[in-house]
Amino acid sequence: MVFIATLAALIASRAMTTAIFSTIKQATTLGCFPRLKIIHTSRKFMGQIYIPVMNWFLLVSCLAFVAVFGSINEIGNAYGM
């Protein structure tokens, strides 16, 4: 069960990061978001990008979320479990 939960968390984390990077890149391209440093991580595959500022933002927001909800029970209640 721990293996499945860990795998699900890794997949969800990767999906969220990819979605945020793609959304910010599109918003920047359309001129709806300030210009950020976008690093293309692959010359072979188009669309593989990394945005350091957004990565730090995700880290800080995750830590703030955990700090606000101090215990695992409170986090579970926030998700409605």
All heavy atoms as a GROMACS GRO file, in nm:
protein
  622
    1MET      N    1   0.081  -0.119   0.000
    1MET     CA    2   0.000   0.000   0.000
    1MET      C    3   0.086   0.127   0.000
    1MET      O    4   0.053   0.223  -0.066
    1MET     CB    5  -0.091  -0.004   0.123
    1MET     CG    6  -0.206   0.086   0.113
    1MET     SD    7  -0.311   0.028  -0.019
    1MET     CE    8  -0.448   0.127   0.005
    2VAL      N    9   0.197   0.122   0.074
    2VAL     CA   10   0.287   0.238   0.079
    2VAL      C   11   0.347   0.263  -0.059
    2VAL      O   12   0.360   0.378  -0.102
    2VAL     CB   13   0.397   0.217   0.185
    2VAL    CG1   14   0.501   0.326   0.177
    2VAL    CG2   15   0.336   0.212   0.323
    3PHE      N   16   0.382   0.156  -0.129
    3PHE     CA   17   0.439   0.169  -0.264
    3PHE      C   18   0.339   0.234  -0.359
    3PHE      O   19   0.376   0.325  -0.435
    3PHE     CB   20   0.482   0.031  -0.316
    3PHE     CG   21   0.532   0.035  -0.457
    3PHE    CD1   22   0.656   0.088  -0.486
    3PHE    CD2   23   0.454  -0.012  -0.562
    3PHE    CE1   24   0.703   0.094  -0.617
    3PHE    CE2   25   0.500  -0.008  -0.692
    3PHE     CZ   26   0.624   0.045  -0.718
    4ILE      N   27   0.216   0.192  -0.355
    4ILE     CA   28   0.114   0.248  -0.443
    4ILE      C   29   0.088   0.395  -0.409
    4ILE      O   30   0.076   0.480  -0.499
    4ILE     CB   31  -0.016   0.166  -0.435
    4ILE    CG1   32   0.007   0.027  -0.495
    4ILE    CG2   33  -0.131   0.235  -0.508
    4ILE    CD1   34  -0.107  -0.068  -0.476
    5ALA      N   35   0.083   0.428  -0.280
    5ALA     CA   36   0.063   0.567  -0.240
    5ALA      C   37   0.179   0.655  -0.283
    5ALA      O   38   0.159   0.768  -0.329
    5ALA     CB   39   0.044   0.574  -0.088
    6THR      N   40   0.301   0.604  -0.269
    6THR     CA   41   0.419   0.679  -0.311
    6THR      C   42   0.419   0.701  -0.462
    6THR      O   43   0.447   0.811  -0.511
    6THR     CB   44   0.547   0.606  -0.269
    6THR    OG1   45   0.545   0.588  -0.127
    6THR    CG2   46   0.671   0.685  -0.308
    7LEU      N   47   0.385   0.598  -0.536
    7LEU     CA   48   0.378   0.608  -0.682
    7LEU      C   49   0.271   0.709  -0.725
    7LEU      O   50   0.294   0.791  -0.814
    7LEU     CB   51   0.351   0.470  -0.743
    7LEU     CG   52   0.361   0.459  -0.893
    7LEU    CD1   53   0.503   0.490  -0.938
    7LEU    CD2   54   0.322   0.319  -0.936
    8ALA      N   55   0.156   0.705  -0.660
    8ALA     CA   56   0.049   0.800  -0.692
    8ALA      C   57   0.092   0.943  -0.661
    8ALA      O   58   0.062   1.035  -0.738
    8ALA     CB   59  -0.076   0.764  -0.614
    9ALA      N   60   0.162   0.963  -0.550
    9ALA     CA   61   0.209   1.097  -0.515
    9ALA      C   62   0.312   1.148  -0.616
    9ALA      O   63   0.310   1.266  -0.653
    9ALA     CB   64   0.268   1.097  -0.374
   10LEU      N   65   0.399   1.061  -0.662
   10LEU     CA   66   0.500   1.102  -0.761
   10LEU      C   67   0.433   1.140  -0.894
   10LEU      O   68   0.470   1.240  -0.956
   10LEU     CB   69   0.600   0.989  -0.784
   10LEU     CG   70   0.699   0.964  -0.671
   10LEU    CD1   71   0.782   0.839  -0.700
   10LEU    CD2   72   0.790   1.084  -0.653
   11ILE      N   73   0.337   1.061  -0.936
   11ILE     CA   74   0.267   1.090  -1.062
   11ILE      C   75   0.190   1.221  -1.051
   11ILE      O   76   0.194   1.305  -1.142
   11ILE     CB   77   0.176   0.973  -1.102
   11ILE    CG1   78   0.262   0.852  -1.139
   11ILE    CG2   79   0.084   1.011  -1.217
   11ILE    CD1   80   0.184   0.724  -1.156
   12ALA      N   81   0.120   1.241  -0.940
   12ALA     CA   82   0.043   1.364  -0.921
   12ALA      C   83   0.134   1.486  -0.914
   12ALA      O   84   0.102   1.591  -0.971
   12ALA     CB   85  -0.041   1.352  -0.795
   13SER      N   86   0.247   1.472  -0.848
   13SER     CA   87   0.342   1.583  -0.837
   13SER      C   88   0.396   1.621  -0.974
   13SER      O   89   0.404   1.740  -1.009
   13SER     CB   90   0.456   1.544  -0.744
   13SER     OG   91   0.558   1.640  -0.749
   14ARG      N   92   0.433   1.522  -1.052
   14ARG     CA   93   0.486   1.548  -1.187
   14ARG      C   94   0.381   1.611  -1.277
   14ARG      O   95   0.411   1.703  -1.353
   14ARG     CB   96   0.538   1.416  -1.246
   14ARG     CG   97   0.592   1.428  -1.384
   14ARG     CD   98   0.721   1.506  -1.383
   14ARG     NE   99   0.769   1.513  -1.520
   14ARG     CZ  100   0.850   1.604  -1.565
   14ARG    NH1  101   0.898   1.693  -1.483
   14ARG    NH2  102   0.887   1.605  -1.689
   15ALA      N  103   0.258   1.563  -1.266
   15ALA     CA  104   0.150   1.618  -1.348
   15ALA      C  105   0.122   1.764  -1.312
   15ALA      O  106   0.102   1.848  -1.400
   15ALA     CB  107   0.024   1.534  -1.332
   16MET      N  108   0.121   1.795  -1.182
   16MET     CA  109   0.095   1.932  -1.139
   16MET      C  110   0.208   2.025  -1.184
   16MET      O  111   0.182   2.134  -1.236
   16MET     CB  112   0.082   1.939  -0.987
   16MET     CG  113   0.049   2.077  -0.937
   16MET     SD  114   0.038   2.089  -0.759
   16MET     CE  115   0.207   2.064  -0.712
   17THR      N  116   0.332   1.982  -1.169
   17THR     CA  117   0.446   2.064  -1.210
   17THR      C  118   0.443   2.090  -1.361
   17THR      O  119   0.462   2.202  -1.406
   17THR     CB  120   0.577   1.997  -1.170
   17THR    OG1  121   0.574   1.972  -1.030
   17THR    CG2  122   0.696   2.083  -1.202
   18THR      N  123   0.419   1.986  -1.438
   18THR     CA  124   0.413   2.000  -1.583
   18THR      C  125   0.300   2.094  -1.626
   18THR      O  126   0.318   2.179  -1.713
   18THR     CB  127   0.395   1.862  -1.649
   18THR    OG1  128   0.502   1.778  -1.609
   18THR    CG2  129   0.392   1.872  -1.800
   19ALA      N  130   0.185   2.080  -1.562
   19ALA     CA  131   0.071   2.166  -1.596
   19ALA      C  132   0.100   2.312  -1.564
   19ALA      O  133   0.068   2.401  -1.644
   19ALA     CB  134  -0.053   2.119  -1.521
   20ILE      N  135   0.162   2.337  -1.450
   20ILE     CA  136   0.193   2.476  -1.413
   20ILE      C  137   0.296   2.535  -1.507
   20ILE      O  138   0.282   2.648  -1.554
   20ILE     CB  139   0.239   2.484  -1.266
   20ILE    CG1  140   0.120   2.461  -1.175
   20ILE    CG2  141   0.305   2.617  -1.236
   20ILE    CD1  142   0.153   2.456  -1.029
   21PHE      N  143   0.401   2.459  -1.540
   21PHE     CA  144   0.503   2.509  -1.632
   21PHE      C  145   0.442   2.540  -1.768
   21PHE      O  146   0.471   2.645  -1.828
   21PHE     CB  147   0.617   2.408  -1.647
   21PHE     CG  148   0.710   2.399  -1.529
   21PHE    CD1  149   0.809   2.304  -1.527
   21PHE    CD2  150   0.699   2.483  -1.421
   21PHE    CE1  151   0.896   2.294  -1.420
   21PHE    CE2  152   0.785   2.475  -1.312
   21PHE     CZ  153   0.884   2.380  -1.313
   22SER      N  154   0.358   2.452  -1.820
   22SER     CA  155   0.297   2.474  -1.951
   22SER      C  156   0.202   2.593  -1.950
   22SER      O  157   0.200   2.673  -2.044
   22SER     CB  158   0.222   2.348  -1.995
   22SER     OG  159   0.311   2.242  -2.012
   23THR      N  160   0.123   2.605  -1.843
   23THR     CA  161   0.029   2.716  -1.833
   23THR      C  162   0.102   2.850  -1.825
   23THR      O  163   0.064   2.947  -1.892
   23THR     CB  164  -0.061   2.699  -1.709
   23THR    OG1  165  -0.127   2.573  -1.719
   23THR    CG2  166  -0.163   2.810  -1.698
   24ILE      N  167   0.208   2.856  -1.747
   24ILE     CA  168   0.285   2.981  -1.734
   24ILE      C  169   0.353   3.015  -1.866
   24ILE      O  170   0.357   3.132  -1.906
   24ILE     CB  171   0.387   2.970  -1.619
   24ILE    CG1  172   0.315   2.954  -1.485
   24ILE    CG2  173   0.480   3.090  -1.617
   24ILE    CD1  174   0.222   3.068  -1.450
   25LYS      N  175   0.405   2.916  -1.936
   25LYS     CA  176   0.468   2.942  -2.066
   25LYS      C  177   0.367   2.999  -2.165
   25LYS      O  178   0.395   3.095  -2.236
   25LYS     CB  179   0.532   2.817  -2.122
   25LYS     CG  180   0.605   2.846  -2.254
   25LYS     CD  181   0.680   2.726  -2.302
   25LYS     CE  182   0.761   2.748  -2.426
   25LYS     NZ  183   0.721   2.847  -2.520
   26GLN      N  184   0.247   2.940  -2.171
   26GLN     CA  185   0.144   2.990  -2.262
   26GLN      C  186   0.099   3.131  -2.223
   26GLN      O  187   0.080   3.216  -2.309
   26GLN     CB  188   0.024   2.896  -2.263
   26GLN     CG  189   0.050   2.765  -2.334
   26GLN     CD  190   0.081   2.787  -2.480
   26GLN    OE1  191   0.019   2.868  -2.548
   26GLN    NE2  192   0.179   2.713  -2.531
   27ALA      N  193   0.083   3.155  -2.092
   27ALA     CA  194   0.041   3.289  -2.046
   27ALA      C  195   0.149   3.393  -2.078
   27ALA      O  196   0.117   3.506  -2.115
   27ALA     CB  197   0.012   3.286  -1.897
   28THR      N  198   0.275   3.355  -2.065
   28THR     CA  199   0.385   3.445  -2.098
   28THR      C  200   0.387   3.474  -2.248
   28THR      O  201   0.406   3.588  -2.290
   28THR     CB  202   0.520   3.385  -2.054
   28THR    OG1  203   0.515   3.361  -1.913
   28THR    CG2  204   0.634   3.478  -2.084
   29THR      N  205   0.366   3.372  -2.328
   29THR     CA  206   0.363   3.388  -2.473
   29THR      C  207   0.250   3.480  -2.517
   29THR      O  208   0.267   3.562  -2.608
   29THR     CB  209   0.348   3.250  -2.542
   29THR    OG1  210   0.455   3.166  -2.501
   29THR    CG2  211   0.351   3.263  -2.693
   30LEU      N  212   0.135   3.470  -2.450
   30LEU     CA  213   0.021   3.555  -2.485
   30LEU      C  214   0.030   3.695  -2.425
   30LEU      O  215  -0.053   3.781  -2.454
   30LEU     CB  216  -0.109   3.488  -2.437
   30LEU     CG  217  -0.146   3.358  -2.508
   30LEU    CD1  218  -0.264   3.292  -2.440
   30LEU    CD2  219  -0.177   3.387  -2.654
   31GLY      N  220   0.128   3.718  -2.340
   31GLY     CA  221   0.147   3.848  -2.279
   31GLY      C  222   0.060   3.872  -2.157
   31GLY      O  223   0.041   3.986  -2.115
   32CYS      N  224   0.005   3.766  -2.099
   32CYS     CA  225  -0.082   3.778  -1.981
   32CYS      C  226  -0.009   3.756  -1.851
   32CYS      O  227  -0.070   3.760  -1.744
   32CYS     CB  228  -0.196   3.675  -1.991
   32CYS     SG  229  -0.296   3.693  -2.136
   33PHE      N  230   0.119   3.731  -1.856
   33PHE     CA  231   0.198   3.701  -1.736
   33PHE      C  232   0.335   3.764  -1.756
   33PHE      O  233   0.386   3.770  -1.869
   33PHE     CB  234   0.210   3.548  -1.720
   33PHE     CG  235   0.244   3.504  -1.582
   33PHE    CD1  236   0.146   3.495  -1.485
   33PHE    CD2  237   0.374   3.472  -1.548
   33PHE    CE1  238   0.176   3.453  -1.357
   33PHE    CE2  239   0.406   3.430  -1.421
   33PHE     CZ  240   0.306   3.421  -1.324
   34PRO      N  241   0.398   3.810  -1.648
   34PRO     CA  242   0.532   3.870  -1.664
   34PRO      C  243   0.632   3.769  -1.722
   34PRO      O  244   0.618   3.649  -1.702
   34PRO     CB  245   0.572   3.909  -1.522
   34PRO     CG  246   0.453   3.893  -1.437
   34PRO     CD  247   0.354   3.812  -1.510
   35ARG      N  248   0.731   3.821  -1.791
   35ARG     CA  249   0.832   3.734  -1.850
   35ARG      C  250   0.917   3.670  -1.741
   35ARG      O  251   0.965   3.737  -1.650
   35ARG     CB  252   0.920   3.813  -1.946
   35ARG     CG  253   0.841   3.866  -2.064
   35ARG     CD  254   0.929   3.927  -2.168
   35ARG     NE  255   1.022   3.831  -2.224
   35ARG     CZ  256   1.000   3.758  -2.332
   35ARG    NH1  257   0.886   3.770  -2.394
   35ARG    NH2  258   1.091   3.675  -2.376
   36LEU      N  259   0.935   3.540  -1.750
   36LEU     CA  260   1.016   3.464  -1.657
   36LEU      C  261   1.125   3.391  -1.734
   36LEU      O  262   1.114   3.369  -1.854
   36LEU     CB  263   0.930   3.362  -1.580
   36LEU     CG  264   0.818   3.417  -1.495
   36LEU    CD1  265   0.733   3.303  -1.442
   36LEU    CD2  266   0.872   3.498  -1.380
   37LYS      N  267   1.226   3.350  -1.662
   37LYS     CA  268   1.333   3.273  -1.725
   37LYS      C  269   1.280   3.131  -1.750
   37LYS      O  270   1.244   3.060  -1.656
   37LYS     CB  271   1.455   3.268  -1.634
   37LYS     CG  272   1.571   3.191  -1.692
   37LYS     CD  273   1.689   3.193  -1.597
   37LYS     CE  274   1.804   3.114  -1.657
   37LYS     NZ  275   1.918   3.112  -1.568
   38ILE      N  276   1.275   3.092  -1.875
   38ILE     CA  277   1.229   2.959  -1.914
   38ILE      C  278   1.347   2.885  -1.974
   38ILE      O  279   1.410   2.931  -2.068
   38ILE     CB  280   1.113   2.965  -2.014
   38ILE    CG1  281   0.993   3.034  -1.950
   38ILE    CG2  282   1.076   2.826  -2.063
   38ILE    CD1  283   0.877   3.056  -2.044
   39ILE      N  284   1.379   2.770  -1.917
   39ILE     CA  285   1.491   2.689  -1.964
   39ILE      C  286   1.436   2.569  -2.040
   39ILE      O  287   1.355   2.493  -1.987
   39ILE     CB  288   1.576   2.642  -1.844
   39ILE    CG1  289   1.630   2.762  -1.766
   39ILE    CG2  290   1.689   2.551  -1.891
   39ILE    CD1  291   1.693   2.727  -1.635
   40HIS      N  292   1.480   2.554  -2.164
   40HIS     CA  293   1.442   2.437  -2.243
   40HIS      C  294   1.541   2.325  -2.209
   40HIS      O  295   1.660   2.337  -2.234
   40HIS     CB  296   1.443   2.470  -2.392
   40HIS     CG  297   1.340   2.571  -2.428
   40HIS    ND1  298   1.212   2.536  -2.462
   40HIS    CD2  299   1.344   2.706  -2.432
   40HIS    CE1  300   1.142   2.643  -2.488
   40HIS    NE2  301   1.220   2.749  -2.470
   41THR      N  302   1.490   2.216  -2.153
   41THR     CA  303   1.578   2.112  -2.100
   41THR      C  304   1.618   2.008  -2.204
   41THR      O  305   1.707   1.928  -2.177
   41THR     CB  306   1.510   2.040  -1.982
   41THR    OG1  307   1.387   1.984  -2.027
   41THR    CG2  308   1.485   2.137  -1.869
   42SER      N  309   1.554   2.008  -2.319
   42SER     CA  310   1.587   1.909  -2.420
   42SER      C  311   1.590   1.973  -2.558
   42SER      O  312   1.498   2.046  -2.595
   42SER     CB  313   1.485   1.795  -2.419
   42SER     OG  314   1.509   1.704  -2.522
   43ARG      N  315   1.693   1.945  -2.632
   43ARG     CA  316   1.698   1.992  -2.772
   43ARG      C  317   1.624   1.894  -2.864
   43ARG      O  318   1.583   1.931  -2.972
   43ARG     CB  319   1.843   2.003  -2.817
   43ARG     CG  320   1.917   2.112  -2.747
   43ARG     CD  321   2.058   2.122  -2.796
   43ARG     NE  322   2.132   2.215  -2.711
   43ARG     CZ  323   2.241   2.275  -2.746
   43ARG    NH1  324   2.294   2.251  -2.864
   43ARG    NH2  325   2.300   2.357  -2.664
   44LYS      N  326   1.609   1.772  -2.817
   44LYS     CA  327   1.547   1.668  -2.898
   44LYS      C  328   1.394   1.670  -2.891
   44LYS      O  329   1.327   1.652  -2.992
   44LYS     CB  330   1.599   1.532  -2.850
   44LYS     CG  331   1.562   1.417  -2.937
   44LYS     CD  332   1.629   1.290  -2.887
   44LYS     CE  333   1.598   1.174  -2.979
   44LYS     NZ  334   1.662   1.051  -2.933
   45PHE      N  335   1.340   1.696  -2.772
   45PHE     CA  336   1.195   1.695  -2.753
   45PHE      C  337   1.144   1.835  -2.726
   45PHE      O  338   1.187   1.900  -2.631
   45PHE     CB  339   1.158   1.604  -2.635
   45PHE     CG  340   1.198   1.461  -2.654
   45PHE    CD1  341   1.304   1.408  -2.582
   45PHE    CD2  342   1.133   1.380  -2.745
   45PHE    CE1  343   1.344   1.278  -2.599
   45PHE    CE2  344   1.170   1.249  -2.763
   45PHE     CZ  345   1.276   1.197  -2.691
   46MET      N  346   1.052   1.881  -2.809
   46MET     CA  347   0.997   2.015  -2.794
   46MET      C  348   0.900   2.016  -2.676
   46MET      O  349   0.825   1.922  -2.654
   46MET     CB  350   0.925   2.056  -2.920
   46MET     CG  351   0.879   2.197  -2.921
   46MET     SD  352   0.830   2.243  -3.086
   46MET     CE  353   0.772   2.405  -3.057
   47GLY      N  354   0.901   2.123  -2.599
   47GLY     CA  355   0.807   2.139  -2.489
   47GLY      C  356   0.860   2.098  -2.354
   47GLY      O  357   0.791   2.113  -2.254
   48GLN      N  358   0.982   2.048  -2.347
   48GLN     CA  359   1.042   2.013  -2.219
   48GLN      C  360   1.103   2.141  -2.161
   48GLN      O  361   1.208   2.184  -2.204
   48GLN     CB  362   1.151   1.906  -2.237
   48GLN     CG  363   1.101   1.777  -2.296
   48GLN     CD  364   1.013   1.703  -2.198
   48GLN    OE1  365   1.038   1.703  -2.079
   48GLN    NE2  366   0.908   1.642  -2.249
   49ILE      N  367   1.032   2.201  -2.066
   49ILE     CA  368   1.075   2.329  -2.011
   49ILE      C  369   1.088   2.320  -1.859
   49ILE      O  370   1.033   2.230  -1.795
   49ILE     CB  371   0.978   2.443  -2.048
   49ILE    CG1  372   0.838   2.416  -1.993
   49ILE    CG2  373   0.976   2.466  -2.196
   49ILE    CD1  374   0.742   2.531  -2.007
   50TYR      N  375   1.161   2.417  -1.805
   50TYR     CA  376   1.180   2.429  -1.661
   50TYR      C  377   1.178   2.577  -1.627
   50TYR      O  378   1.244   2.657  -1.692
   50TYR     CB  379   1.312   2.366  -1.619
   50TYR     CG  380   1.350   2.389  -1.476
   50TYR    CD1  381   1.276   2.333  -1.373
   50TYR    CD2  382   1.459   2.468  -1.443
   50TYR    CE1  383   1.311   2.355  -1.241
   50TYR    CE2  384   1.494   2.490  -1.311
   50TYR     CZ  385   1.419   2.433  -1.211
   50TYR     OH  386   1.453   2.455  -1.080
   51ILE      N  387   1.098   2.615  -1.528
   51ILE     CA  388   1.088   2.754  -1.485
   51ILE      C  389   1.129   2.759  -1.338
   51ILE      O  390   1.052   2.721  -1.250
   51ILE     CB  391   0.946   2.809  -1.504
   51ILE    CG1  392   0.900   2.789  -1.649
   51ILE    CG2  393   0.939   2.956  -1.465
   51ILE    CD1  394   0.755   2.822  -1.673
   52PRO      N  395   1.253   2.802  -1.309
   52PRO     CA  396   1.303   2.798  -1.171
   52PRO      C  397   1.218   2.877  -1.072
   52PRO      O  398   1.195   2.831  -0.960
   52PRO     CB  399   1.443   2.859  -1.182
   52PRO     CG  400   1.481   2.847  -1.324
   52PRO     CD  401   1.354   2.850  -1.402
   53VAL      N  402   1.167   2.993  -1.111
   53VAL     CA  403   1.087   3.075  -1.019
   53VAL      C  404   0.960   3.001  -0.977
   53VAL      O  405   0.922   3.002  -0.860
   53VAL     CB  406   1.052   3.211  -1.085
   53VAL    CG1  407   0.954   3.290  -1.001
   53VAL    CG2  408   1.177   3.290  -1.110
   54MET      N  409   0.895   2.935  -1.072
   54MET     CA  410   0.772   2.862  -1.039
   54MET      C  411   0.802   2.740  -0.954
   54MET      O  412   0.722   2.702  -0.869
   54MET     CB  413   0.698   2.822  -1.167
   54MET     CG  414   0.643   2.940  -1.245
   54MET     SD  415   0.551   3.059  -1.146
   54MET     CE  416   0.414   2.963  -1.093
   55ASN      N  417   0.916   2.679  -0.975
   55ASN     CA  418   0.955   2.564  -0.893
   55ASN      C  419   0.972   2.608  -0.747
   55ASN      O  420   0.926   2.539  -0.655
   55ASN     CB  421   1.084   2.503  -0.948
   55ASN     CG  422   1.096   2.358  -0.914
   55ASN    OD1  423   0.997   2.287  -0.904
   55ASN    ND2  424   1.218   2.312  -0.898
   56TRP      N  425   1.037   2.722  -0.724
   56TRP     CA  426   1.052   2.774  -0.588
   56TRP      C  427   0.916   2.814  -0.530
   56TRP      O  428   0.890   2.795  -0.412
   56TRP     CB  429   1.149   2.892  -0.586
   56TRP     CG  430   1.291   2.848  -0.595
   56TRP    CD1  431   1.372   2.857  -0.705
   56TRP    CD2  432   1.368   2.784  -0.493
   56TRP    NE1  433   1.495   2.804  -0.676
   56TRP    CE2  434   1.495   2.759  -0.546
   56TRP    CE3  435   1.341   2.748  -0.362
   56TRP    CZ2  436   1.595   2.698  -0.474
   56TRP    CZ3  437   1.442   2.687  -0.289
   56TRP    CH2  438   1.566   2.663  -0.344
   57PHE      N  439   0.830   2.871  -0.613
   57PHE     CA  440   0.695   2.907  -0.567
   57PHE      C  441   0.619   2.783  -0.521
   57PHE      O  442   0.551   2.786  -0.418
   57PHE     CB  443   0.618   2.979  -0.678
   57PHE     CG  444   0.474   3.003  -0.644
   57PHE    CD1  445   0.439   3.103  -0.554
   57PHE    CD2  446   0.374   2.925  -0.700
   57PHE    CE1  447   0.306   3.124  -0.521
   57PHE    CE2  448   0.242   2.946  -0.668
   57PHE     CZ  449   0.207   3.046  -0.579
   58LEU      N  450   0.628   2.674  -0.595
   58LEU     CA  451   0.562   2.549  -0.556
   58LEU      C  452   0.618   2.497  -0.424
   58LEU      O  453   0.542   2.449  -0.339
   58LEU     CB  454   0.577   2.444  -0.665
   58LEU     CG  455   0.496   2.466  -0.791
   58LEU    CD1  456   0.535   2.364  -0.897
   58LEU    CD2  457   0.348   2.459  -0.761
   59LEU      N  458   0.748   2.507  -0.406
   59LEU     CA  459   0.810   2.463  -0.281
   59LEU      C  460   0.758   2.543  -0.162
   59LEU      O  461   0.716   2.487  -0.061
   59LEU     CB  462   0.962   2.474  -0.289
   59LEU     CG  463   1.038   2.453  -0.157
   59LEU    CD1  464   1.032   2.307  -0.115
   59LEU    CD2  465   1.179   2.501  -0.168
   60VAL      N  466   0.758   2.675  -0.177
   60VAL     CA  467   0.715   2.763  -0.067
   60VAL      C  468   0.567   2.742  -0.037
   60VAL      O  469   0.527   2.734   0.079
   60VAL     CB  470   0.745   2.910  -0.100
   60VAL    CG1  471   0.679   3.005  -0.002
   60VAL    CG2  472   0.896   2.932  -0.105
   61SER      N  473   0.484   2.729  -0.140
   61SER     CA  474   0.341   2.709  -0.116
   61SER      C  475   0.313   2.574  -0.050
   61SER      O  476   0.226   2.563   0.036
   61SER     CB  477   0.261   2.723  -0.246
   61SER     OG  478   0.301   2.626  -0.339
   62CYS      N  479   0.388   2.471  -0.087
   62CYS     CA  480   0.372   2.340  -0.024
   62CYS      C  481   0.412   2.345   0.123
   62CYS      O  482   0.341   2.291   0.210
   62CYS     CB  483   0.454   2.236  -0.099
   62CYS     SG  484   0.439   2.070  -0.032
   63LEU      N  485   0.524   2.409   0.152
   63LEU     CA  486   0.568   2.422   0.291
   63LEU      C  487   0.470   2.506   0.373
   63LEU      O  488   0.442   2.474   0.489
   63LEU     CB  489   0.708   2.482   0.298
   63LEU     CG  490   0.820   2.393   0.245
   63LEU    CD1  491   0.952   2.469   0.247
   63LEU    CD2  492   0.830   2.264   0.324
   64ALA      N  493   0.415   2.610   0.314
   64ALA     CA  494   0.315   2.693   0.384
   64ALA      C  495   0.189   2.612   0.412
   64ALA      O  496   0.130   2.622   0.520
   64ALA     CB  497   0.282   2.817   0.302
   65PHE      N  498   0.148   2.531   0.316
   65PHE     CA  499   0.029   2.447   0.333
   65PHE      C  500   0.049   2.350   0.449
   65PHE      O  501  -0.039   2.334   0.534
   65PHE     CB  502   0.001   2.369   0.204
   65PHE     CG  503  -0.117   2.278   0.212
   65PHE    CD1  504  -0.245   2.329   0.199
   65PHE    CD2  505  -0.101   2.142   0.234
   65PHE    CE1  506  -0.355   2.245   0.206
   65PHE    CE2  507  -0.210   2.058   0.241
   65PHE     CZ  508  -0.338   2.110   0.228
   66VAL      N  509   0.165   2.287   0.454
   66VAL     CA  510   0.194   2.192   0.563
   66VAL      C  511   0.204   2.264   0.697
   66VAL      O  512   0.159   2.213   0.800
   66VAL     CB  513   0.322   2.112   0.532
   66VAL    CG1  514   0.364   2.028   0.650
   66VAL    CG2  515   0.299   2.023   0.411
   67ALA      N  516   0.260   2.385   0.698
   67ALA     CA  517   0.272   2.461   0.822
   67ALA      C  518   0.136   2.506   0.875
   67ALA      O  519   0.112   2.504   0.996
   67ALA     CB  520   0.363   2.582   0.802
   68VAL      N  521   0.047   2.544   0.784
   68VAL     CA  522  -0.087   2.588   0.827
   68VAL      C  523  -0.166   2.472   0.885
   68VAL      O  524  -0.229   2.484   0.989
   68VAL     CB  525  -0.162   2.654   0.709
   68VAL    CG1  526  -0.309   2.673   0.743
   68VAL    CG2  527  -0.098   2.786   0.673
   69PHE      N  528  -0.162   2.358   0.816
   69PHE     CA  529  -0.229   2.238   0.865
   69PHE      C  530  -0.123   2.153   0.935
   69PHE      O  531  -0.054   2.074   0.872
   69PHE     CB  532  -0.292   2.160   0.751
   69PHE     CG  533  -0.400   2.236   0.680
   69PHE    CD1  534  -0.376   2.299   0.560
   69PHE    CD2  535  -0.527   2.246   0.735
   69PHE    CE1  536  -0.475   2.370   0.496
   69PHE    CE2  537  -0.627   2.317   0.672
   69PHE     CZ  538  -0.601   2.379   0.551
   70GLY      N  539  -0.110   2.169   1.064
   70GLY     CA  540   0.000   2.110   1.139
   70GLY      C  541   0.002   1.959   1.146
   70GLY      O  542   0.107   1.898   1.150
   71SER      N  543  -0.114   1.894   1.146
   71SER     CA  544  -0.114   1.749   1.163
   71SER      C  545  -0.175   1.681   1.042
   71SER      O  546  -0.244   1.743   0.961
   71SER     CB  547  -0.194   1.710   1.288
   71SER     OG  548  -0.330   1.733   1.266
   72ILE      N  549  -0.151   1.553   1.030
   72ILE     CA  550  -0.204   1.475   0.918
   72ILE      C  551  -0.357   1.469   0.922
   72ILE      O  552  -0.423   1.464   0.819
   72ILE     CB  553  -0.139   1.335   0.913
   72ILE    CG1  554  -0.170   1.264   0.781
   72ILE    CG2  555  -0.188   1.250   1.029
   72ILE    CD1  556  -0.098   1.321   0.666
   73ASN      N  557  -0.414   1.474   1.043
   73ASN     CA  558  -0.559   1.472   1.056
   73ASN      C  559  -0.621   1.600   1.000
   73ASN      O  560  -0.725   1.595   0.933
   73ASN     CB  561  -0.600   1.454   1.202
   73ASN     CG  562  -0.564   1.316   1.253
   73ASN    OD1  563  -0.561   1.219   1.179
   73ASN    ND2  564  -0.532   1.309   1.382
   74GLU      N  565  -0.558   1.713   1.025
   74GLU     CA  566  -0.609   1.839   0.973
   74GLU      C  567  -0.596   1.846   0.821
   74GLU      O  568  -0.684   1.900   0.753
   74GLU     CB  569  -0.536   1.957   1.036
   74GLU     CG  570  -0.568   1.976   1.183
   74GLU     CD  571  -0.492   2.090   1.246
   74GLU    OE1  572  -0.430   2.168   1.171
   74GLU    OE2  573  -0.495   2.102   1.368
   75ILE      N  574  -0.489   1.792   0.766
   75ILE     CA  575  -0.473   1.787   0.620
   75ILE      C  576  -0.581   1.697   0.560
   75ILE      O  577  -0.641   1.728   0.458
   75ILE     CB  578  -0.332   1.741   0.582
   75ILE    CG1  579  -0.230   1.848   0.621
   75ILE    CG2  580  -0.323   1.713   0.431
   75ILE    CD1  581  -0.086   1.807   0.599
   76GLY      N  582  -0.607   1.583   0.623
   76GLY     CA  583  -0.714   1.494   0.577
   76GLY      C  584  -0.849   1.560   0.583
   76GLY      O  585  -0.933   1.544   0.493
   77ASN      N  586  -0.875   1.639   0.688
   77ASN     CA  587  -1.002   1.712   0.698
   77ASN      C  588  -1.013   1.818   0.589
   77ASN      O  589  -1.122   1.844   0.540
   77ASN     CB  590  -1.016   1.775   0.836
   77ASN     CG  591  -1.036   1.673   0.944
   77ASN    OD1  592  -1.082   1.561   0.918
   77ASN    ND2  593  -1.002   1.709   1.066
   78ALA      N  594  -0.901   1.880   0.553
   78ALA     CA  595  -0.904   1.982   0.446
   78ALA      C  596  -0.940   1.918   0.313
   78ALA      O  597  -1.006   1.980   0.230
   78ALA     CB  598  -0.768   2.049   0.436
   79TYR      N  599  -0.899   1.792   0.292
   79TYR     CA  600  -0.935   1.720   0.168
   79TYR      C  601  -1.073   1.658   0.176
   79TYR      O  602  -1.121   1.602   0.081
   79TYR     CB  603  -0.833   1.612   0.137
   79TYR     CG  604  -0.706   1.665   0.075
   79TYR    CD1  605  -0.582   1.646   0.136
   79TYR    CD2  606  -0.709   1.732  -0.045
   79TYR    CE1  607  -0.467   1.694   0.079
   79TYR    CE2  608  -0.595   1.782  -0.104
   79TYR     CZ  609  -0.474   1.761  -0.041
   79TYR     OH  610  -0.360   1.809  -0.096
   80GLY      N  611  -1.137   1.664   0.292
   80GLY     CA  612  -1.272   1.610   0.306
   80GLY      C  613  -1.276   1.462   0.339
   80GLY      O  614  -1.374   1.394   0.312
   81MET      N  615  -1.169   1.409   0.398
   81MET     CA  616  -1.166   1.268   0.432
   81MET      C  617  -1.207   1.247   0.576
   81MET      O  618  -1.173   1.318   0.662
   81MET     CB  619  -1.029   1.209   0.410
   81MET     CG  620  -0.986   1.213   0.268
   81MET     SD  621  -0.824   1.140   0.256
   81MET     CE  622  -0.809   1.125   0.083
   0.00000   0.00000   0.00000
